[in-house]
């Protein structure tokens, strides 16, 4: 049984190459999803966004290519390739693409 899906196992690969920017779209590819954790790759076309929302888990974003803009509890942060930010559970947050960019989102949920 594989817990990580949609990528080849026992093979070296570049995460950023697993999703492709599509004009006018936000593309996502789920790698793992269960009650404890969610791991998803995203590719944002310039100008696209995910509006303000919150989560019951802590969400950590690692930017793989380009630059992403993250608004967390009203504060705006820019993250470049190789940088990460944690958006704490239950705080409103949003994602905007000032340029085409790709990110890995890892959300860790509380065990209840």
PyMOL commands that set and color helices and strands:
alter all, ss='L'
color gray80, all
select helices_A, chain A and resi 15-18
alter helices_A, ss='H'
color red, helices_A
select strands_A, chain A and resi 26-33+37-44+49-53+58-72+75-80+84-87+93-96+101-108
alter strands_A, ss='S'
color yellow, strands_A
deselect
rebuild
show_as cartoon
